[in-house]
């Protein structure tokens, strides 16, 4: 394996939102879903390049270690939810809340998945998609 190949399984890589205006675009006109551990902003993409994910943790979440952990939890949640999105041409921004610090990855995923399902972001889970 050379240095350009990923060690992650195919299909699990997140495509990021690389530019600040893309985050602002989601915040300003996107759909907002508030959960216990994060706020999720979703908006139709300006182009048809597919699903892109952004993750944010402000200083309100805590120091650098806590912010990094919060971002890791949200990225892992996003990876597990990618196959369930109805519309593949959207941008999604996950913003960590301070309460994420006391939770594990399973709790965060369950909370965000429940809120997105209740708000119609994707179909209700079936047994084949659950792990």
N, CA, C and O atoms as a Tinker XYZ file with bonds, in Angstrom:
   524  protein
     1  N      0.855000   -1.173000    0.000000    73     2
     2  CA     0.000000    0.000000    0.000000    64     1     3
     3  C      0.895000    1.228000    0.000000    63     2     4     5
     4  O      1.774000    1.363000    0.852000    81     3
     5  N      0.673000    2.122000   -0.952000    73     3     6
     6  CA     1.476000    3.339000   -0.963000    64     5     7
     7  C      0.803000    4.423000   -0.120000    63     6     8     9
     8  O     -0.296000    4.226000    0.399000    81     7
     9  N      1.467000    5.553000    0.007000    73     7    10
    10  CA     0.994000    6.606000    0.916000    64     9    11
    11  C     -0.289000    7.287000    0.453000    63    10    12    13
    12  O     -0.927000    7.977000    1.248000    81    11
    13  N     -0.688000    7.115000   -0.810000    73    11    14
    14  CA    -1.897000    7.778000   -1.301000    64    13    15
    15  C     -3.159000    6.964000   -1.057000    63    14    16    17
    16  O     -4.261000    7.476000   -1.252000    81    15
    17  N     -3.030000    5.711000   -0.636000    73    15    18
    18  CA    -4.184000    4.862000   -0.400000    64    17    19
    19  C     -4.659000    5.002000    1.037000    63    18    20    21
    20  O     -3.859000    5.158000    1.960000    81    19
    21  N     -5.969000    4.944000    1.210000    73    19    22
    22  CA    -6.565000    5.060000    2.529000    64    21    23
    23  C     -6.645000    3.689000    3.191000    63    22    24    25
    24  O     -6.771000    2.669000    2.513000    81    23
    25  N     -6.571000    3.675000    4.508000    73    23    26
    26  CA    -6.736000    2.431000    5.244000    64    25    27
    27  C     -8.187000    2.212000    5.650000    63    26    28    29
    28  O     -8.534000    1.139000    6.143000    81    27
    29  N     -9.044000    3.221000    5.450000    73    27    30
    30  CA   -10.460000    3.092000    5.789000    64    29    31
    31  C    -11.179000    2.255000    4.743000    63    30    32    33
    32  O    -10.782000    2.222000    3.578000    81    31
    33  N    -12.244000    1.577000    5.170000    73    31    34
    34  CA   -13.026000    0.819000    4.193000    64    33    35
    35  C    -13.665000    1.768000    3.178000    63    34    36    37
    36  O    -13.995000    2.899000    3.535000    81    35
    37  N    -13.847000    1.347000    1.935000    73    35    38
    38  CA   -14.460000    2.222000    0.943000    64    37    39
    39  C    -15.880000    2.600000    1.342000    63    38    40    41
    40  O    -16.594000    1.806000    1.954000    81    39
    41  N    -16.276000    3.797000    0.996000    73    39    42
    42  CA   -17.618000    4.251000    1.304000    64    41    43
    43  C    -17.768000    4.870000    2.678000    63    42    44    45
    44  O    -18.822000    5.432000    2.977000    81    43
    45  N    -16.769000    4.791000    3.514000    73    43    46
    46  CA   -16.850000    5.335000    4.861000    64    45    47
    47  C    -16.191000    6.704000    4.964000    63    46    48    49
    48  O    -16.270000    7.343000    6.013000    81    47
    49  N    -15.549000    7.164000    3.909000    73    47    50
    50  CA   -14.872000    8.452000    3.931000    64    49    51
    51  C    -15.900000    9.568000    3.780000    63    50    52    53
    52  O    -16.768000    9.512000    2.909000    81    51
    53  N    -15.795000   10.566000    4.627000    73    51    54
    54  CA   -16.685000   11.721000    4.546000    64    53    55
    55  C    -16.103000   12.760000    3.608000    63    54    56    57
    56  O    -14.898000   13.011000    3.614000    81    55
    57  N    -16.950000   13.351000    2.817000    73    55    58
    58  CA   -16.517000   14.467000    1.977000    64    57    59
    59  C    -16.800000   15.732000    2.761000    63    58    60    61
    60  O    -17.957000   16.013000    3.071000    81    59
    61  N    -15.769000   16.506000    3.091000    73    59    62
    62  CA   -15.959000   17.670000    3.967000    64    61    63
    63  C    -16.476000   18.905000    3.233000    63    62    64    65
    64  O    -16.419000   19.006000    2.007000    81    63
    65  N    -16.977000   19.825000    4.028000    73    63    66
    66  CA   -17.271000   21.176000    3.549000    64    65    67
    67  C    -15.997000   21.974000    3.793000    63    66    68    69
    68  O    -15.703000   22.303000    4.943000    81    67
    69  N    -15.233000   22.297000    2.758000    73    67    70
    70  CA   -13.919000   22.888000    2.980000    64    69    71
    71  C    -13.894000   24.408000    3.164000    63    70    72    73
    72  O    -12.904000   24.946000    3.660000    81    71
    73  N    -14.947000   25.099000    2.779000    73    71    74
    74  CA   -14.895000   26.562000    2.775000    64    73    75
    75  C    -15.859000   27.184000    3.781000    63    74    76    77
    76  O    -16.969000   26.687000    3.966000    81    75
    77  N    -15.441000   28.266000    4.430000    73    75    78
    78  CA   -16.308000   28.908000    5.430000    64    77    79
    79  C    -17.667000   29.356000    4.896000    63    78    80    81
    80  O    -18.662000   29.295000    5.619000    81    79
    81  N    -17.723000   29.808000    3.634000    73    79    82
    82  CA   -19.012000   30.266000    3.110000    64    81    83
    83  C    -20.005000   29.116000    3.023000    63    82    84    85
    84  O    -21.211000   29.352000    3.084000    81    83
    85  N    -19.533000   27.867000    2.881000    73    83    86
    86  CA   -20.432000   26.723000    2.819000    64    85    87
    87  C    -21.106000   26.473000    4.171000    63    86    88    89
    88  O    -22.277000   26.099000    4.230000    81    87
    89  N    -20.358000   26.683000    5.246000    73    87    90
    90  CA   -20.942000   26.567000    6.580000    64    89    91
    91  C    -21.989000   27.668000    6.780000    63    90    92    93
    92  O    -23.097000   27.400000    7.244000    81    91
    93  N    -21.634000   28.892000    6.432000    73    91    94
    94  CA   -22.555000   30.030000    6.586000    64    93    95
    95  C    -23.824000   29.808000    5.760000    63    94    96    97
    96  O    -24.924000   30.127000    6.212000    81    95
    97  N    -23.673000   29.269000    4.564000    73    95    98
    98  CA   -24.801000   28.962000    3.690000    64    97    99
    99  C    -25.776000   28.005000    4.397000    63    98   100   101
   100  O    -26.991000   28.190000    4.329000    81    99
   101  N    -25.239000   26.991000    5.070000    73    99   102
   102  CA   -26.085000   26.039000    5.804000    64   101   103
   103  C    -26.744000   26.695000    7.014000    63   102   104   105
   104  O    -27.923000   26.465000    7.284000    81   103
   105  N    -25.981000   27.515000    7.744000    73   103   106
   106  CA   -26.532000   28.171000    8.932000    64   105   107
   107  C    -27.656000   29.135000    8.570000    63   106   108   109
   108  O    -28.698000   29.158000    9.224000    81   107
   109  N    -27.439000   29.926000    7.530000    73   107   110
   110  CA   -28.359000   31.021000    7.225000    64   109   111
   111  C    -29.680000   30.563000    6.625000    63   110   112   113
   112  O    -30.724000   31.127000    6.955000    81   111
   113  N    -29.668000   29.572000    5.767000    73   111   114
   114  CA   -30.914000   29.207000    5.121000    64   113   115
   115  C    -31.273000   27.748000    5.238000    63   114   116   117
   116  O    -32.225000   27.281000    4.614000    81   115
   117  N    -30.515000   27.028000    6.035000    73   115   118
   118  CA   -30.742000   25.590000    6.125000    64   117   119
   119  C    -31.778000   25.213000    7.161000    63   118   120   121
   120  O    -32.240000   26.038000    7.950000    81   119
   121  N    -32.119000   23.968000    7.131000    73   119   122
   122  CA   -33.038000   23.403000    8.126000    64   121   123
   123  C    -32.238000   23.103000    9.383000    63   122   124   125
   124  O    -31.139000   22.555000    9.305000    81   123
   125  N    -32.777000   23.456000   10.531000    73   123   126
   126  CA   -32.057000   23.271000   11.797000    64   125   127
   127  C    -32.794000   22.264000   12.657000    63   126   128   129
   128  O    -33.994000   22.398000   12.898000    81   127
   129  N    -32.071000   21.256000   13.118000    73   127   130
   130  CA   -32.626000   20.242000   14.006000    64   129   131
   131  C    -31.764000   20.220000   15.264000    63   130   132   133
   132  O    -30.563000   19.961000   15.195000    81   131
   133  N    -32.376000   20.491000   16.404000    73   131   134
   134  CA   -31.658000   20.554000   17.672000    64   133   135
   135  C    -31.828000   19.224000   18.402000    63   134   136   137
   136  O    -32.944000   18.739000   18.589000    81   135
   137  N    -30.697000   18.644000   18.809000    73   135   138
   138  CA   -30.710000   17.417000   19.599000    64   137   139
   139  C    -30.066000   17.719000   20.950000    63   138   140   141
   140  O    -29.633000   18.844000   21.201000    81   139
   141  N    -30.006000   16.724000   21.806000    73   139   142
   142  CA   -29.399000   16.942000   23.123000    64   141   143
   143  C    -27.909000   17.238000   23.037000    63   142   144   145
   144  O    -27.381000   18.003000   23.844000    81   143
   145  N    -27.223000   16.637000   22.062000    73   143   146
   146  CA   -25.771000   16.719000   22.015000    64   145   147
   147  C    -25.217000   17.504000   20.836000    63   146   148   149
   148  O    -24.013000   17.756000   20.773000    81   147
   149  N    -26.081000   17.894000   19.900000    73   147   150
   150  CA   -25.613000   18.627000   18.725000    64   149   151
   151  C    -26.773000   19.380000   18.083000    63   150   152   153
   152  O    -27.942000   19.115000   18.362000    81   151
   153  N    -26.421000   20.316000   17.225000    73   151   154
   154  CA   -27.393000   20.990000   16.370000    64   153   155
   155  C    -26.993000   20.625000   14.942000    63   154   156   157
   156  O    -25.826000   20.739000   14.568000    81   155
   157  N    -27.959000   20.189000   14.158000    73   155   158
   158  CA   -27.695000   19.740000   12.788000    64   157   159
   159  C    -28.344000   20.720000   11.820000    63   158   160   161
   160  O    -29.544000   20.985000   11.899000    81   159
   161  N    -27.539000   21.255000   10.906000    73   159   162
   162  CA   -28.022000   22.148000    9.858000    64   161   163
   163  C    -27.924000   21.402000    8.539000    63   162   164   165
   164  O    -26.890000   20.807000    8.234000    81   163
   165  N    -29.007000   21.430000    7.746000    73   163   166
   166  CA   -29.007000   20.763000    6.446000    64   165   167
   167  C    -29.523000   21.741000    5.403000    63   166   168   169
   168  O    -30.466000   22.493000    5.653000    81   167
   169  N    -28.900000   21.723000    4.239000    73   167   170
   170  CA   -29.355000   22.574000    3.146000    64   169   171
   171  C    -28.974000   21.939000    1.818000    63   170   172   173
   172  O    -27.943000   21.276000    1.707000    81   171
   173  N    -29.814000   22.147000    0.814000    73   171   174
   174  CA   -29.529000   21.625000   -0.519000    64   173   175
   175  C    -28.213000   22.219000   -1.009000    63   174   176   177
   176  O    -27.950000   23.407000   -0.824000    81   175
   177  N    -27.401000   21.390000   -1.629000    73   175   178
   178  CA   -26.095000   21.824000   -2.123000    64   177   179
   179  C    -26.258000   22.785000   -3.292000    63   178   180   181
   180  O    -27.239000   22.714000   -4.032000    81   179
   181  N    -25.290000   23.685000   -3.456000    73   179   182
   182  CA   -25.319000   24.620000   -4.581000    64   181   183
   183  C    -24.891000   23.947000   -5.874000    63   182   184   185
   184  O    -25.132000   24.475000   -6.959000    81   183
   185  N    -24.262000   22.791000   -5.767000    73   183   186
   186  CA   -23.877000   22.024000   -6.934000    64   185   187
   187  C    -24.316000   20.575000   -6.719000    63   186   188   189
   188  O    -24.853000   20.245000   -5.662000    81   187
   189  N    -24.102000   19.742000   -7.671000    73   187   190
   190  CA   -24.565000   18.357000   -7.558000    64   189   191
   191  C    -23.406000   17.400000   -7.290000    63   190   192   193
   192  O    -23.354000   16.305000   -7.849000    81   191
   193  N    -22.494000   17.814000   -6.444000    73   191   194
   194  CA   -21.338000   16.961000   -6.173000    64   193   195
   195  C    -21.579000   15.975000   -5.038000    63   194   196   197
   196  O    -20.653000   15.271000   -4.634000    81   195
   197  N    -22.780000   15.908000   -4.523000    73   195   198
   198  CA   -23.124000   14.900000   -3.528000    64   197   199
   199  C    -23.144000   15.419000   -2.107000    63   198   200   201
   200  O    -23.050000   16.621000   -1.858000    81   199
   201  N    -23.268000   14.485000   -1.183000    73   199   202
   202  CA   -23.358000   14.781000    0.244000    64   201   203
   203  C    -22.013000   15.267000    0.770000    63   202   204   205
   204  O    -20.980000   14.645000    0.523000    81   203
   205  N    -22.034000   16.376000    1.493000    73   203   206
   206  CA   -20.833000   16.890000    2.154000    64   205   207
   207  C    -21.175000   17.166000    3.616000    63   206   208   209
   208  O    -22.277000   17.606000    3.941000    81   207
   209  N    -20.211000   16.899000    4.481000    73   207   210
   210  CA   -20.412000   17.004000    5.923000    64   209   211
   211  C    -19.412000   17.984000    6.519000    63   210   212   213
   212  O    -18.232000   17.970000    6.171000    81   211
   213  N    -19.899000   18.846000    7.434000    73   211   214
   214  CA   -19.046000   19.731000    8.203000    64   213   215
   215  C    -19.261000   19.480000    9.686000    63   214   216   217
   216  O    -20.375000   19.166000   10.107000    81   215
   217  N    -18.215000   19.615000   10.477000    73   215   218
   218  CA   -18.287000   19.377000   11.918000    64   217   219
   219  C    -17.654000   20.556000   12.636000    63   218   220   221
   220  O    -16.560000   20.995000   12.280000    81   219
   221  N    -18.353000   21.073000   13.661000    73   219   222
   222  CA   -17.889000   22.248000   14.387000    64   221   223
   223  C    -18.013000   22.000000   15.891000    63   222   224   225
   224  O    -18.993000   21.418000   16.357000    81   223
   225  N    -17.008000   22.447000   16.641000    73   223   226
   226  CA   -17.065000   22.442000   18.102000    64   225   227
   227  C    -16.444000   23.752000   18.575000    63   226   228   229
   228  O    -15.243000   23.966000   18.409000    81   227
   229  N    -17.247000   24.620000   19.156000    73   227   230
   230  CA   -16.748000   25.916000   19.602000    64   229   231
   231  C    -16.112000   25.803000   20.985000    63   230   232   233
   232  O    -16.123000   24.738000   21.602000    81   231
   233  N    -15.564000   26.905000   21.456000    73   231   234
   234  CA   -14.937000   26.910000   22.780000    64   233   235
   235  C    -15.944000   26.701000   23.903000    63   234   236   237
   236  O    -15.554000   26.382000   25.027000    81   235
   237  N    -17.218000   26.874000   23.623000    73   235   238
   238  CA   -18.247000   26.601000   24.633000    64   237   239
   239  C    -18.244000   25.129000   25.030000    63   238   240   241
   240  O    -18.653000   24.781000   26.138000    81   239
   241  N    -17.786000   24.268000   24.128000    73   239   242
   242  CA   -17.738000   22.833000   24.387000    64   241   243
   243  C    -16.664000   22.519000   25.426000    63   242   244   245
   244  O    -16.816000   21.586000   26.213000    81   243
   245  N    -15.591000   23.287000   25.431000    73   243   246
   246  CA   -14.520000   23.067000   26.395000    64   245   247
   247  C    -13.170000   23.366000   25.786000    63   246   248   249
   248  O    -13.064000   24.021000   24.749000    81   247
   249  N    -12.137000   22.871000   26.453000    73   247   250
   250  CA   -10.767000   23.068000   25.979000    64   249   251
   251  C    -10.500000   22.247000   24.721000    63   250   252   253
   252  O    -11.396000   21.588000   24.192000    81   251
   253  N     -9.269000   22.297000   24.258000    73   251   254
   254  CA    -8.904000   21.647000   23.001000    64   253   255
   255  C     -9.180000   20.143000   23.008000    63   254   256   257
   256  O     -9.649000   19.598000   22.009000    81   255
   257  N     -8.900000   19.482000   24.101000    73   255   258
   258  CA    -9.101000   18.034000   24.176000    64   257   259
   259  C    -10.590000   17.701000   24.055000    63   258   260   261
   260  O    -10.963000   16.789000   23.317000    81   259
   261  N    -11.424000   18.423000   24.765000    73   259   262
   262  CA   -12.869000   18.184000   24.700000    64   261   263
   263  C    -13.435000   18.522000   23.328000    63   262   264   265
   264  O    -14.310000   17.812000   22.831000    81   263
   265  N    -12.952000   19.592000   22.709000    73   263   266
   266  CA   -13.433000   19.957000   21.367000    64   265   267
   267  C    -13.038000   18.898000   20.345000    63   266   268   269
   268  O    -13.842000   18.529000   19.489000    81   267
   269  N    -11.805000   18.409000   20.431000    73   267   270
   270  CA   -11.361000   17.365000   19.506000    64   269   271
   271  C    -12.181000   16.087000   19.670000    63   270   272   273
   272  O    -12.550000   15.452000   18.683000    81   271
   273  N    -12.463000   15.715000   20.911000    73   271   274
   274  CA   -13.279000   14.527000   21.168000    64   273   275
   275  C    -14.690000   14.717000   20.620000    63   274   276   277
   276  O    -15.257000   13.798000   20.028000    81   275
   277  N    -15.253000   15.897000   20.816000    73   275   278
   278  CA   -16.598000   16.182000   20.301000    64   277   279
   279  C    -16.628000   16.071000   18.776000    63   278   280   281
   280  O    -17.564000   15.501000   18.215000    81   279
   281  N    -15.619000   16.607000   18.112000    73   279   282
   282  CA   -15.565000   16.514000   16.653000    64   281   283
   283  C    -15.421000   15.059000   16.196000    63   282   284   285
   284  O    -16.043000   14.653000   15.215000    81   283
   285  N    -14.606000   14.277000   16.903000    73   283   286
   286  CA   -14.471000   12.859000   16.552000    64   285   287
   287  C    -15.795000   12.124000   16.695000    63   286   288   289
   288  O    -16.164000   11.332000   15.828000    81   287
   289  N    -16.518000   12.385000   17.792000    73   287   290
   290  CA   -17.825000   11.748000   18.001000    64   289   291
   291  C    -18.805000   12.113000   16.883000    63   290   292   293
   292  O    -19.537000   11.257000   16.388000    81   291
   293  N    -18.812000   13.374000   16.495000    73   291   294
   294  CA   -19.737000   13.810000   15.451000    64   293   295
   295  C    -19.344000   13.253000   14.084000    63   294   296   297
   296  O    -20.221000   12.889000   13.300000    81   295
   297  N    -18.057000   13.179000   13.783000    73   295   298
   298  CA   -17.635000   12.595000   12.506000    64   297   299
   299  C    -18.003000   11.113000   12.437000    63   298   300   301
   300  O    -18.449000   10.631000   11.396000    81   299
   301  N    -17.817000   10.394000   13.542000    73   299   302
   302  CA   -18.178000    8.973000   13.556000    64   301   303
   303  C    -19.688000    8.801000   13.402000    63   302   304   305
   304  O    -20.140000    7.889000   12.710000    81   303
   305  N    -20.455000    9.656000   14.030000    73   303   306
   306  CA   -21.916000    9.624000   13.866000    64   305   307
   307  C    -22.285000    9.886000   12.413000    63   306   308   309
   308  O    -23.124000    9.184000   11.848000    81   307
   309  N    -21.667000   10.884000   11.810000    73   307   310
   310  CA   -21.953000   11.215000   10.408000    64   309   311
   311  C    -21.609000   10.032000    9.502000    63   310   312   313
   312  O    -22.378000    9.710000    8.596000    81   311
   313  N    -20.469000    9.383000    9.731000    73   311   314
   314  CA   -20.079000    8.228000    8.914000    64   313   315
   315  C    -21.131000    7.127000    8.988000    63   314   316   317
   316  O    -21.458000    6.503000    7.978000    81   315
   317  N    -21.656000    6.893000   10.178000    73   315   318
   318  CA   -22.627000    5.809000   10.328000    64   317   319
   319  C    -23.983000    6.158000    9.715000    63   318   320   321
   320  O    -24.755000    5.259000    9.384000    81   319
   321  N    -24.283000    7.443000    9.559000    73   319   322
   322  CA   -25.579000    7.854000    9.028000    64   321   323
   323  C    -25.582000    8.141000    7.530000    63   322   324   325
   324  O    -26.653000    8.296000    6.943000    81   323
   325  N    -24.424000    8.214000    6.904000    73   323   326
   326  CA   -24.339000    8.549000    5.473000    64   325   327
   327  C    -25.229000    7.654000    4.600000    63   326   328   329
   328  O    -25.904000    8.183000    3.717000    81   327
   329  N    -25.270000    6.336000    4.796000    73   327   330
   330  CA   -26.098000    5.503000    3.910000    64   329   331
   331  C    -27.601000    5.782000    4.023000    63   330   332   333
   332  O    -28.357000    5.371000    3.143000    81   331
   333  N    -28.051000    6.459000    5.066000    73   331   334
   334  CA   -29.480000    6.652000    5.306000    64   333   335
   335  C    -30.047000    7.934000    4.719000    63   334   336   337
   336  O    -31.266000    8.109000    4.742000    81   335
   337  N    -29.231000    8.838000    4.196000    73   335   338
   338  CA   -29.755000   10.100000    3.673000    64   337   339
   339  C    -30.567000    9.859000    2.414000    63   338   340   341
   340  O    -30.133000    9.147000    1.509000    81   339
   341  N    -31.749000   10.457000    2.362000    73   339   342
   342  CA   -32.598000   10.383000    1.162000    64   341   343
   343  C    -31.917000   11.095000    0.006000    63   342   344   345
   344  O    -31.669000   10.508000   -1.048000    81   343
   345  N    -31.625000   12.346000    0.218000    73   343   346
   346  CA   -31.103000   13.220000   -0.820000    64   345   347
   347  C    -29.588000   13.242000   -0.721000    63   346   348   349
   348  O    -29.044000   13.715000    0.277000    81   347
   349  N    -28.919000   12.756000   -1.703000    73   347   350
   350  CA   -27.465000   12.707000   -1.670000    64   349   351
   351  C    -26.815000   14.027000   -2.059000    63   350   352   353
   352  O    -25.593000   14.155000   -1.984000    81   351
   353  N    -27.598000   14.999000   -2.467000    73   351   354
   354  CA   -27.038000   16.281000   -2.887000    64   353   355
   355  C    -27.346000   17.366000   -1.852000    63   354   356   357
   356  O    -27.973000   18.379000   -2.163000    81   355
   357  N    -26.895000   17.134000   -0.615000    73   355   358
   358  CA   -27.105000   18.106000    0.459000    64   357   359
   359  C    -25.804000   18.338000    1.215000    63   358   360   361
   360  O    -24.869000   17.539000    1.166000    81   359
   361  N    -25.789000   19.465000    1.914000    73   359   362
   362  CA   -24.697000   19.766000    2.826000    64   361   363
   363  C    -25.249000   19.689000    4.234000    63   362   364   365
   364  O    -26.339000   20.190000    4.508000    81   363
   365  N    -24.497000   19.061000    5.129000    73   363   366
   366  CA   -24.916000   18.886000    6.518000    64   365   367
   367  C    -23.796000   19.385000    7.421000    63   366   368   369
   368  O    -22.631000   19.033000    7.237000    81   367
   369  N    -24.165000   20.215000    8.408000    73   367   370
   370  CA   -23.198000   20.704000    9.393000    64   369   371
   371  C    -23.659000   20.254000   10.772000    63   370   372   373
   372  O    -24.792000   20.519000   11.173000    81   371
   373  N    -22.777000   19.574000   11.495000    73   371   374
   374  CA   -23.030000   19.160000   12.869000    64   373   375
   375  C    -22.286000   20.118000   13.788000    63   374   376   377
   376  O    -21.075000   20.290000   13.651000    81   375
   377  N    -22.997000   20.743000   14.722000    73   375   378
   378  CA   -22.389000   21.658000   15.685000    64   377   379
   379  C    -22.535000   21.027000   17.068000    63   378   380   381
   380  O    -23.649000   20.777000   17.529000    81   379
   381  N    -21.407000   20.772000   17.725000    73   379   382
   382  CA   -21.414000   20.126000   19.032000    64   381   383
   383  C    -21.980000   21.062000   20.099000    63   382   384   385
   384  O    -21.766000   22.274000   20.064000    81   383
   385  N    -22.702000   20.473000   21.041000    73   383   386
   386  CA   -23.173000   21.213000   22.214000    64   385   387
   387  C    -22.349000   20.750000   23.421000    63   386   388   389
   388  O    -21.740000   19.680000   23.400000    81   387
   389  N    -22.345000   21.560000   24.449000    73   387   390
   390  CA   -21.524000   21.263000   25.625000    64   389   391
   391  C    -21.864000   19.912000   26.249000    63   390   392   393
   392  O    -20.981000   19.255000   26.800000    81   391
   393  N    -23.115000   19.487000   26.174000    73   391   394
   394  CA   -23.552000   18.233000   26.790000    64   393   395
   395  C    -22.939000   16.996000   26.145000    63   394   396   397
   396  O    -23.065000   15.902000   26.694000    81   395
   397  N    -22.282000   17.134000   25.003000    73   395   398
   398  CA   -21.667000   15.986000   24.326000    64   397   399
   399  C    -20.486000   15.435000   25.128000    63   398   400   401
   400  O    -20.105000   14.278000   24.951000    81   399
   401  N    -19.908000   16.250000   26.000000    73   399   402
   402  CA   -18.718000   15.846000   26.760000    64   401   403
   403  C    -18.938000   14.640000   27.662000    63   402   404   405
   404  O    -18.006000   13.868000   27.887000    81   403
   405  N    -20.139000   14.462000   28.181000    73   403   406
   406  CA   -20.391000   13.370000   29.117000    64   405   407
   407  C    -20.916000   12.104000   28.446000    63   406   408   409
   408  O    -21.327000   11.175000   29.141000    81   407
   409  N    -20.914000   12.043000   27.139000    73   407   410
   410  CA   -21.531000   10.925000   26.439000    64   409   411
   411  C    -20.542000   10.122000   25.606000    63   410   412   413
   412  O    -19.462000   10.597000   25.256000    81   411
   413  N    -20.943000    8.894000   25.300000    73   411   414
   414  CA   -20.119000    8.055000   24.431000    64   413   415
   415  C    -20.675000    8.088000   23.010000    63   414   416   417
   416  O    -21.719000    8.692000   22.765000    81   415
   417  N    -19.991000    7.448000   22.085000    73   415   418
   418  CA   -20.362000    7.489000   20.674000    64   417   419
   419  C    -21.747000    6.896000   20.425000    63   418   420   421
   420  O    -22.498000    7.403000   19.591000    81   419
   421  N    -22.085000    5.841000   21.134000    73   419   422
   422  CA   -23.391000    5.204000   20.952000    64   421   423
   423  C    -24.525000    6.159000   21.333000    63   422   424   425
   424  O    -25.509000    6.281000   20.604000    81   423
   425  N    -24.383000    6.835000   22.475000    73   423   426
   426  CA   -25.416000    7.777000   22.924000    64   425   427
   427  C    -25.603000    8.919000   21.925000    63   426   428   429
   428  O    -26.729000    9.308000   21.614000    81   427
   429  N    -24.493000    9.446000   21.432000    73   427   430
   430  CA   -24.548000   10.566000   20.483000    64   429   431
   431  C    -25.224000   10.123000   19.194000    63   430   432   433
   432  O    -26.086000   10.825000   18.666000    81   431
   433  N    -24.834000    8.962000   18.689000    73   431   434
   434  CA   -25.422000    8.465000   17.447000    64   433   435
   435  C    -26.918000    8.233000   17.604000    63   434   436   437
   436  O    -27.702000    8.651000   16.751000    81   435
   437  N    -27.323000    7.574000   18.683000    73   435   438
   438  CA   -28.747000    7.296000   18.913000    64   437   439
   439  C    -29.555000    8.585000   18.994000    63   438   440   441
   440  O    -30.639000    8.675000   18.418000    81   439
   441  N    -29.040000    9.573000   19.698000    73   439   442
   442  CA   -29.752000   10.838000   19.852000    64   441   443
   443  C    -29.924000   11.551000   18.505000    63   442   444   445
   444  O    -31.019000   12.004000   18.172000    81   443
   445  N    -28.853000   11.644000   17.749000    73   443   446
   446  CA   -28.918000   12.352000   16.465000    64   445   447
   447  C    -29.758000   11.567000   15.462000    63   446   448   449
   448  O    -30.545000   12.153000   14.718000    81   447
   449  N    -29.598000   10.252000   15.438000    73   447   450
   450  CA   -30.390000    9.430000   14.516000    64   449   451
   451  C    -31.884000    9.548000   14.827000    63   450   452   453
   452  O    -32.694000    9.679000   13.910000    81   451
   453  N    -32.252000    9.503000   16.095000    73   451   454
   454  CA   -33.655000    9.641000   16.496000    64   453   455
   455  C    -34.223000   10.975000   16.052000    63   454   456   457
   456  O    -35.314000   11.032000   15.484000    81   455
   457  N    -33.489000   12.049000   16.308000    73   455   458
   458  CA   -33.973000   13.383000   15.951000    64   457   459
   459  C    -34.110000   13.541000   14.433000    63   458   460   461
   460  O    -35.090000   14.119000   13.963000    81   459
   461  N    -33.151000   13.039000   13.669000    73   459   462
   462  CA   -33.226000   13.153000   12.217000    64   461   463
   463  C    -34.369000   12.311000   11.659000    63   462   464   465
   464  O    -35.036000   12.729000   10.713000    81   463
   465  N    -34.602000   11.137000   12.231000    73   463   466
   466  CA   -35.707000   10.292000   11.784000    64   465   467
   467  C    -37.045000   10.958000   12.087000    63   466   468   469
   468  O    -37.931000   10.986000   11.233000    81   467
   469  N    -37.198000   11.496000   13.301000    73   467   470
   470  CA   -38.447000   12.168000   13.686000    64   469   471
   471  C    -38.735000   13.384000   12.818000    63   470   472   473
   472  O    -39.897000   13.718000   12.585000    81   471
   473  N    -37.700000   14.041000   12.344000    73   471   474
   474  CA   -37.872000   15.244000   11.532000    64   473   475
   475  C    -37.854000   14.960000   10.031000    63   474   476   477
   476  O    -37.828000   15.893000    9.228000    81   475
   477  N    -37.868000   13.707000    9.652000    73   475   478
   478  CA   -37.985000   13.337000    8.247000    64   477   479
   479  C    -36.734000   13.528000    7.407000    63   478   480   481
   480  O    -36.827000   13.640000    6.185000    81   479
   481  N    -35.578000   13.568000    8.030000    73   479   482
   482  CA   -34.337000   13.739000    7.265000    64   481   483
   483  C    -34.007000   12.483000    6.459000    63   482   484   485
   484  O    -33.403000   12.566000    5.389000    81   483
   485  N    -34.404000   11.330000    6.972000    73   483   486
   486  CA   -34.273000   10.078000    6.229000    64   485   487
   487  C    -35.302000    9.095000    6.749000    63   486   488   489
   488  O    -35.974000    9.369000    7.743000    81   487
   489  N    -35.432000    7.959000    6.094000    73   487   490
   490  CA   -36.464000    6.995000    6.421000    64   489   491
   491  C    -36.215000    6.375000    7.790000    63   490   492   493
   492  O    -35.091000    6.385000    8.292000    81   491
   493  N    -37.257000    5.845000    8.377000    73   491   494
   494  CA   -37.135000    5.142000    9.659000    64   493   495
   495  C    -36.191000    3.959000    9.486000    63   494   496   497
   496  O    -36.185000    3.329000    8.428000    81   495
   497  N    -35.394000    3.644000   10.503000    73   495   498
   498  CA   -34.422000    2.560000   10.363000    64   497   499
   499  C    -35.110000    1.217000   10.224000    63   498   500   501
   500  O    -36.158000    0.982000   10.826000    81   499
   501  N    -34.523000    0.341000    9.435000    73   499   502
   502  CA   -34.994000   -1.035000    9.368000    64   501   503
   503  C    -33.889000   -1.914000    9.932000    63   502   504   505
   504  O    -32.773000   -1.445000   10.156000    81   503
   505  N    -34.186000   -3.146000   10.154000    73   503   506
   506  CA   -33.235000   -4.036000   10.834000    64   505   507
   507  C    -31.982000   -4.280000   10.007000    63   506   508   509
   508  O    -30.936000   -4.591000   10.575000    81   507
   509  N    -32.050000   -4.150000    8.675000    73   507   510
   510  CA   -30.878000   -4.416000    7.854000    64   509   511
   511  C    -29.818000   -3.335000    7.975000    63   510   512   513
   512  O    -28.647000   -3.601000    7.706000    81   511
   513  N    -30.201000   -2.097000    8.381000    73   511   514
   514  CA   -29.220000   -1.020000    8.509000    64   513   515
   515  C    -28.670000   -0.908000    9.912000    63   514   516   517
   516  O    -27.689000   -0.196000   10.126000    81   515
   517  N    -29.264000   -1.582000   10.868000    73   515   518
   518  CA   -28.793000   -1.512000   12.258000    64   517   519
   519  C    -27.624000   -2.448000   12.474000    63   518   520   521
   520  O    -27.535000   -3.510000   11.859000    81   519
   521  N    -26.732000   -2.040000   13.355000    73   519   522
   522  CA   -25.589000   -2.909000   13.709000    64   521   523
   523  C    -25.759000   -3.394000   15.113000    63   522   524
   524  O    -24.916000   -4.137000   15.616000    81   523
